[in-house]
Amino acid sequence: MFERLIAYLDSVRARDPAPRSRWEILLYPGVWALGFHRIAHWLFEARLYFLARLVNHISRLLTAIDIHPGARIGKNFFIDHGFTVIGETAEIGDNVTIYQCVTLGGTNPANGKGGKRHPTIRDNVIIGSGAQIIGPIVVGERARVGANAVVTDDVPAGATMIGIKARSTLVPAEEWLKEFIPYGTPCDDPPCDDQGRPRRDCVEKLEAEVAALREEVAAMRAVLAEREAPVGAARRRKSGTED
């Protein structure tokens, strides 16, 4: 058991450059959540459902990570930072990495009965922060799911899913190294400089767009005023005749 723990801590260290020692990794909430889950899953398999839920509840309070006791998780599973939800029928393979705020969610069966309703994550998959993987779908081996992507269809092995909210796009596997970013969706024109201050050209661009919009609104109001003027005059003449 001690050797397996050392191997697990080393696998985490290989994926995260932040810790300076194995002792630091032992403080990670993802490590604690996985340890609690191993206990809860053992109780769940023994049909001690209340005790399994109790362990799950304690784990959620301590780590802010909610892993249903029924979820099946393979070796060297790493949750970076936490705030993750994993459903009952989710299946996770070996060497899977999940960043913060990820949901492996399920669909609500129309007949009210349980069943396979959560995703299956194959070996060596990386899931970026904020990604939502919903339903009994399969994410193939070595696939990459980018930050904030919403995935409701199968992801082929080796592919990369990138996107914001409901818009997700598959890109060829050979492009993932330059396209996949786990913490956020990249953009070609960042709004801030290296010191985190708003870029001057971006501010000027926004000011120009606002000025252009004001001119358009003023032009539209002028056109509406010209169209309404004859109608108003006709109404006034008609009203004066009737009086």
BAMIZA-891783 format. One record per residue (C-alpha): residue number from 1; residue in three letters; x, y, z. Coordinates in pm, 1 decimal. Example, Ala and Ser with C-alpha at 12.3 -4.5 7.8 and 13.67 -1.06 7.14 Angstrom:
BEGIN
{atom 1 "ALA" {1230.0 -450.0 780.0}},
{atom 2 "SER" {1367.0 -106.0 714.0}},
//
This chain:
BEGIN
{atom 1 "MET" {0.0 0.0 0.0}},
{atom 2 "PHE" {283.2 239.3 84.4}},
{atom 3 "GLU" {447.5 175.2 -252.6}},
{atom 4 "ARG" {119.0 244.7 -431.6}},
{atom 5 "LEU" {80.8 571.3 -241.2}},
{atom 6 "ILE" {433.2 677.8 -336.9}},
{atom 7 "ALA" {365.3 589.0 -700.8}},
{atom 8 "TYR" {43.5 794.2 -691.9}},
{atom 9 "LEU" {212.3 1098.3 -537.4}},
{atom 10 "ASP" {487.9 1078.1 -797.5}},
{atom 11 "SER" {228.4 1063.6 -1075.9}},
{atom 12 "VAL" {72.4 1383.4 -942.1}},
{atom 13 "ARG" {410.4 1551.8 -916.1}},
{atom 14 "ALA" {482.7 1459.2 -1278.4}},
{atom 15 "ARG" {170.1 1652.5 -1384.6}},
{atom 16 "ASP" {196.8 1948.1 -1146.7}},
{atom 17 "PRO" {518.1 2154.1 -1118.4}},
{atom 18 "ALA" {400.3 2341.5 -808.1}},
{atom 19 "PRO" {478.1 2097.3 -522.0}},
{atom 20 "ARG" {833.0 2083.2 -389.6}},
{atom 21 "SER" {786.2 1747.6 -219.3}},
{atom 22 "ARG" {547.0 1456.1 -177.1}},
{atom 23 "TRP" {442.9 1597.3 160.0}},
{atom 24 "GLU" {291.8 1899.4 -12.3}},
{atom 25 "ILE" {87.5 1676.8 -240.9}},
{atom 26 "LEU" {-56.9 1502.0 64.0}},
{atom 27 "LEU" {-226.4 1833.4 148.2}},
{atom 28 "TYR" {-399.8 1860.8 -189.5}},
{atom 29 "PRO" {-781.6 1848.5 -160.2}},
{atom 30 "GLY" {-797.7 1624.8 -467.7}},
{atom 31 "VAL" {-578.2 1366.1 -294.9}},
{atom 32 "TRP" {-796.2 1369.9 15.0}},
{atom 33 "ALA" {-1115.0 1352.8 -191.1}},
{atom 34 "LEU" {-983.7 1048.3 -376.7}},
{atom 35 "GLY" {-885.6 880.6 -50.0}},
{atom 36 "PHE" {-1230.6 939.4 97.9}},
{atom 37 "HIS" {-1386.9 812.7 -222.6}},
{atom 38 "ARG" {-1196.4 484.7 -205.1}},
{atom 39 "ILE" {-1353.6 427.0 137.9}},
{atom 40 "ALA" {-1699.5 543.7 27.9}},
{atom 41 "HIS" {-1690.1 327.4 -285.0}},
{atom 42 "TRP" {-1594.6 21.3 -79.2}},
{atom 43 "LEU" {-1893.1 86.2 147.3}},
{atom 44 "PHE" {-2115.0 145.3 -156.3}},
{atom 45 "GLU" {-2010.9 -186.8 -310.7}},
{atom 46 "ALA" {-2094.1 -353.3 23.6}},
{atom 47 "ARG" {-2443.3 -193.1 0.5}},
{atom 48 "LEU" {-2379.0 17.3 309.2}},
{atom 49 "TYR" {-2528.1 313.1 128.3}},
{atom 50 "PHE" {-2587.5 539.5 426.9}},
{atom 51 "LEU" {-2231.0 503.9 552.3}},
{atom 52 "ALA" {-2101.9 558.3 198.7}},
{atom 53 "ARG" {-2302.2 878.9 172.7}},
{atom 54 "LEU" {-2181.1 988.4 514.7}},
{atom 55 "VAL" {-1817.5 951.6 408.2}},
{atom 56 "ASN" {-1900.7 1133.9 84.1}},
{atom 57 "HIS" {-2064.3 1416.4 279.9}},
{atom 58 "ILE" {-1761.7 1454.6 508.9}},
{atom 59 "SER" {-1532.7 1456.2 205.8}},
{atom 60 "ARG" {-1738.6 1727.6 38.2}},
{atom 61 "LEU" {-1729.6 1943.5 350.2}},
{atom 62 "LEU" {-1350.9 1911.7 380.2}},
{atom 63 "THR" {-1246.8 1930.4 15.4}},
{atom 64 "ALA" {-1530.0 2102.7 -179.1}},
{atom 65 "ILE" {-1518.9 1804.7 -416.1}},
{atom 66 "ASP" {-1828.6 1589.5 -460.9}},
{atom 67 "ILE" {-1763.3 1237.1 -587.3}},
{atom 68 "HIS" {-2059.7 1002.7 -566.7}},
{atom 69 "PRO" {-1968.6 678.4 -387.6}},
{atom 70 "GLY" {-2087.7 478.6 -687.2}},
{atom 71 "ALA" {-1842.0 634.9 -933.4}},
{atom 72 "ARG" {-1567.9 402.6 -1059.9}},
{atom 73 "ILE" {-1221.0 559.5 -1068.3}},
{atom 74 "GLY" {-897.7 406.2 -1194.4}},
{atom 75 "LYS" {-535.2 457.0 -1095.0}},
{atom 76 "ASN" {-350.4 788.4 -1063.1}},
{atom 77 "PHE" {-658.5 1009.4 -1083.0}},
{atom 78 "PHE" {-563.7 1374.2 -1020.4}},
{atom 79 "ILE" {-803.5 1660.9 -946.2}},
{atom 80 "ASP" {-612.6 1988.7 -955.9}},
{atom 81 "HIS" {-752.4 2247.3 -709.0}},
{atom 82 "GLY" {-1100.4 2095.3 -680.1}},
{atom 83 "PHE" {-1461.7 2221.7 -689.8}},
{atom 84 "THR" {-1548.7 1918.7 -901.7}},
{atom 85 "VAL" {-1866.6 1709.5 -923.2}},
{atom 86 "ILE" {-1863.3 1347.5 -1038.0}},
{atom 87 "GLY" {-2188.4 1155.4 -1071.7}},
{atom 88 "GLU" {-2289.2 807.7 -960.5}},
{atom 89 "THR" {-2244.7 612.3 -1285.3}},
{atom 90 "ALA" {-1934.8 795.9 -1404.5}},
{atom 91 "GLU" {-1639.4 577.2 -1498.3}},
{atom 92 "ILE" {-1286.0 716.5 -1502.0}},
{atom 93 "GLY" {-983.6 532.2 -1637.3}},
{atom 94 "ASP" {-618.0 550.1 -1540.9}},
{atom 95 "ASN" {-396.3 861.1 -1537.7}},
{atom 96 "VAL" {-684.1 1105.5 -1584.4}},
{atom 97 "THR" {-631.4 1471.5 -1494.8}},
{atom 98 "ILE" {-918.9 1707.0 -1413.7}},
{atom 99 "TYR" {-878.0 2076.8 -1342.2}},
{atom 100 "GLN" {-1105.3 2286.0 -1122.5}},
{atom 101 "CYS" {-1481.9 2336.5 -1155.4}},
{atom 102 "VAL" {-1544.9 2035.8 -1379.9}},
{atom 103 "THR" {-1873.8 1846.6 -1383.7}},
{atom 104 "LEU" {-1915.4 1488.8 -1495.5}},
{atom 105 "GLY" {-2292.6 1517.4 -1492.6}},
{atom 106 "GLY" {-2581.4 1295.3 -1582.7}},
{atom 107 "THR" {-2909.7 1307.2 -1765.5}},
{atom 108 "ASN" {-3241.4 1273.2 -1589.2}},
{atom 109 "PRO" {-3409.0 954.4 -1715.1}},
{atom 110 "ALA" {-3761.2 1008.8 -1842.8}},
{atom 111 "ASN" {-3888.0 692.4 -1674.1}},
{atom 112 "GLY" {-3743.9 792.0 -1337.1}},
{atom 113 "LYS" {-3526.5 481.9 -1319.1}},
{atom 114 "GLY" {-3153.4 479.3 -1278.5}},
{atom 115 "GLY" {-2902.6 345.6 -1526.4}},
{atom 116 "LYS" {-2591.3 458.3 -1705.1}},
{atom 117 "ARG" {-2641.8 835.1 -1722.1}},
{atom 118 "HIS" {-2294.2 977.7 -1656.3}},
{atom 119 "PRO" {-1987.9 991.1 -1883.7}},
{atom 120 "THR" {-1711.4 737.8 -1926.8}},
{atom 121 "ILE" {-1361.3 886.9 -1929.8}},
{atom 122 "ARG" {-1093.0 664.4 -2081.9}},
{atom 123 "ASP" {-722.7 650.9 -1987.9}},
{atom 124 "ASN" {-486.1 950.6 -2006.5}},
{atom 125 "VAL" {-758.8 1211.1 -2061.8}},
{atom 126 "ILE" {-714.4 1575.8 -1958.1}},
{atom 127 "ILE" {-1021.7 1788.6 -1881.2}},
{atom 128 "GLY" {-975.9 2165.9 -1856.5}},
{atom 129 "SER" {-1125.1 2393.8 -1593.1}},
{atom 130 "GLY" {-1496.6 2466.9 -1608.1}},
{atom 131 "ALA" {-1571.1 2190.0 -1859.0}},
{atom 132 "GLN" {-1910.5 2024.5 -1837.7}},
{atom 133 "ILE" {-1934.9 1667.8 -1967.3}},
{atom 134 "ILE" {-2296.9 1561.0 -1961.1}},
{atom 135 "GLY" {-2467.9 1229.4 -2023.5}},
{atom 136 "PRO" {-2363.5 868.7 -2088.9}},
{atom 137 "ILE" {-2101.5 963.6 -2345.8}},
{atom 138 "VAL" {-1746.6 836.3 -2392.9}},
{atom 139 "VAL" {-1433.8 1051.7 -2393.9}},
{atom 140 "GLY" {-1171.3 844.8 -2575.3}},
{atom 141 "GLU" {-817.1 772.4 -2464.6}},
{atom 142 "ARG" {-574.2 1065.9 -2464.5}},
{atom 143 "ALA" {-853.1 1306.8 -2556.6}},
{atom 144 "ARG" {-839.1 1667.1 -2436.7}},
{atom 145 "VAL" {-1141.3 1869.4 -2327.3}},
{atom 146 "GLY" {-1064.5 2241.6 -2318.3}},
{atom 147 "ALA" {-1170.2 2492.9 -2056.3}},
{atom 148 "ASN" {-1541.3 2584.1 -2042.2}},
{atom 149 "ALA" {-1638.4 2334.0 -2311.9}},
{atom 150 "VAL" {-1982.4 2174.7 -2283.1}},
{atom 151 "VAL" {-1961.3 1819.8 -2416.4}},
{atom 152 "THR" {-2276.1 1619.3 -2490.6}},
{atom 153 "ASP" {-2141.2 1387.7 -2764.1}},
{atom 154 "ASP" {-1864.0 1129.7 -2771.5}},
{atom 155 "VAL" {-1509.2 1260.0 -2807.2}},
{atom 156 "PRO" {-1288.2 1033.5 -3024.0}},
{atom 157 "ALA" {-961.6 902.3 -2888.7}},
{atom 158 "GLY" {-680.1 1153.7 -2923.5}},
{atom 159 "ALA" {-910.1 1441.1 -3021.7}},
{atom 160 "THR" {-940.8 1779.5 -2855.1}},
{atom 161 "MET" {-1268.9 1948.0 -2766.9}},
{atom 162 "ILE" {-1243.6 2325.3 -2731.3}},
{atom 163 "GLY" {-1517.5 2582.7 -2695.1}},
{atom 164 "ILE" {-1702.4 2829.4 -2476.8}},
{atom 165 "LYS" {-2028.8 2726.0 -2316.4}},
{atom 166 "ALA" {-2259.5 2563.1 -2569.2}},
{atom 167 "ARG" {-2024.3 2609.4 -2864.7}},
{atom 168 "SER" {-1768.5 2331.4 -2881.6}},
{atom 169 "THR" {-1549.1 2222.0 -3167.7}},
{atom 170 "LEU" {-1340.5 1914.1 -3234.2}},
{atom 171 "VAL" {-994.0 1984.7 -3369.2}},
{atom 172 "PRO" {-745.1 1732.1 -3510.3}},
{atom 173 "ALA" {-532.6 1549.2 -3255.5}},
{atom 174 "GLU" {-205.0 1680.8 -3397.6}},
{atom 175 "GLU" {-313.0 2038.3 -3318.3}},
{atom 176 "TRP" {-390.3 1994.6 -2949.4}},
{atom 177 "LEU" {-43.5 2090.1 -2827.7}},
{atom 178 "LYS" {-78.0 2443.1 -2959.5}},
{atom 179 "GLU" {-454.6 2482.1 -2908.6}},
{atom 180 "PHE" {-532.5 2310.3 -2577.4}},
{atom 181 "ILE" {-511.4 2526.6 -2266.8}},
{atom 182 "PRO" {-654.2 2374.4 -1946.2}},
{atom 183 "TYR" {-713.7 2693.4 -1748.6}},
{atom 184 "GLY" {-888.4 2917.5 -2001.1}},
{atom 185 "THR" {-985.8 2970.5 -2359.4}},
{atom 186 "PRO" {-706.6 3149.9 -2547.3}},
{atom 187 "CYS" {-767.6 3459.7 -2755.3}},
{atom 188 "ASP" {-558.9 3637.8 -3015.9}},
{atom 189 "ASP" {-607.2 3982.8 -2864.2}},
{atom 190 "PRO" {-571.4 3976.8 -2482.9}},
{atom 191 "PRO" {-737.3 4277.5 -2314.8}},
{atom 192 "CYS" {-461.6 4330.4 -2057.5}},
{atom 193 "ASP" {-87.7 4384.3 -2069.8}},
{atom 194 "ASP" {175.3 4187.3 -1880.0}},
{atom 195 "GLN" {105.9 4386.7 -1559.7}},
{atom 196 "GLY" {-266.9 4312.8 -1573.3}},
{atom 197 "ARG" {-361.3 4667.6 -1674.9}},
{atom 198 "PRO" {-608.5 4732.6 -1959.6}},
{atom 199 "ARG" {-424.2 4774.5 -2285.8}},
{atom 200 "ARG" {-440.5 5130.1 -2424.7}},
{atom 201 "ASP" {-524.3 5018.2 -2775.7}},
{atom 202 "CYS" {-809.0 4802.7 -2646.6}},
{atom 203 "VAL" {-954.8 5095.6 -2450.9}},
{atom 204 "GLU" {-926.7 5322.4 -2753.1}},
{atom 205 "LYS" {-1092.3 5058.0 -2970.3}},
{atom 206 "LEU" {-1383.8 5031.6 -2727.1}},
{atom 207 "GLU" {-1419.4 5410.0 -2713.8}},
{atom 208 "ALA" {-1426.8 5425.0 -3095.2}},
{atom 209 "GLU" {-1691.7 5153.1 -3108.3}},
{atom 210 "VAL" {-1905.5 5336.7 -2852.3}},
{atom 211 "ALA" {-1873.5 5661.7 -3050.6}},
{atom 212 "ALA" {-1972.2 5482.3 -3371.6}},
{atom 213 "LEU" {-2274.4 5329.4 -3201.2}},
{atom 214 "ARG" {-2381.9 5670.5 -3072.2}},
{atom 215 "GLU" {-2358.6 5812.5 -3424.1}},
{atom 216 "GLU" {-2569.1 5526.6 -3559.5}},
{atom 217 "VAL" {-2832.1 5576.9 -3291.4}},
{atom 218 "ALA" {-2842.4 5950.9 -3362.5}},
{atom 219 "ALA" {-2879.6 5885.3 -3737.2}},
{atom 220 "MET" {-3161.0 5637.6 -3675.9}},
{atom 221 "ARG" {-3341.4 5885.5 -3451.7}},
{atom 222 "ALA" {-3309.0 6155.3 -3719.6}},
{atom 223 "VAL" {-3456.1 5922.5 -3983.4}},
{atom 224 "LEU" {-3744.1 5829.1 -3754.1}},
{atom 225 "ALA" {-3807.3 6196.3 -3678.0}},
{atom 226 "GLU" {-3823.3 6278.6 -4051.9}},
{atom 227 "ARG" {-4067.7 5995.7 -4113.9}},
{atom 228 "GLU" {-4289.6 6090.8 -3821.4}},
{atom 229 "ALA" {-4297.8 6465.2 -3904.3}},
{atom 230 "PRO" {-4539.8 6443.0 -4205.3}},
{atom 231 "VAL" {-4762.2 6201.5 -4017.9}},
{atom 232 "GLY" {-4781.0 6433.4 -3718.3}},
{atom 233 "ALA" {-4855.6 6734.1 -3936.4}},
{atom 234 "ALA" {-5134.8 6546.3 -4115.0}},
{atom 235 "ARG" {-5285.0 6446.2 -3785.0}},
{atom 236 "ARG" {-5278.3 6805.5 -3663.1}},
{atom 237 "ARG" {-5445.5 6932.5 -3984.1}},
{atom 238 "LYS" {-5710.1 6663.4 -3961.5}},
{atom 239 "SER" {-5772.6 6743.6 -3597.4}},
{atom 240 "GLY" {-5806.2 7116.9 -3675.9}},
{atom 241 "THR" {-6059.7 7048.5 -3957.5}},
{atom 242 "GLU" {-6269.4 6830.0 -3737.0}},
{atom 243 "ASP" {-6276.3 7093.7 -3463.1}},
//
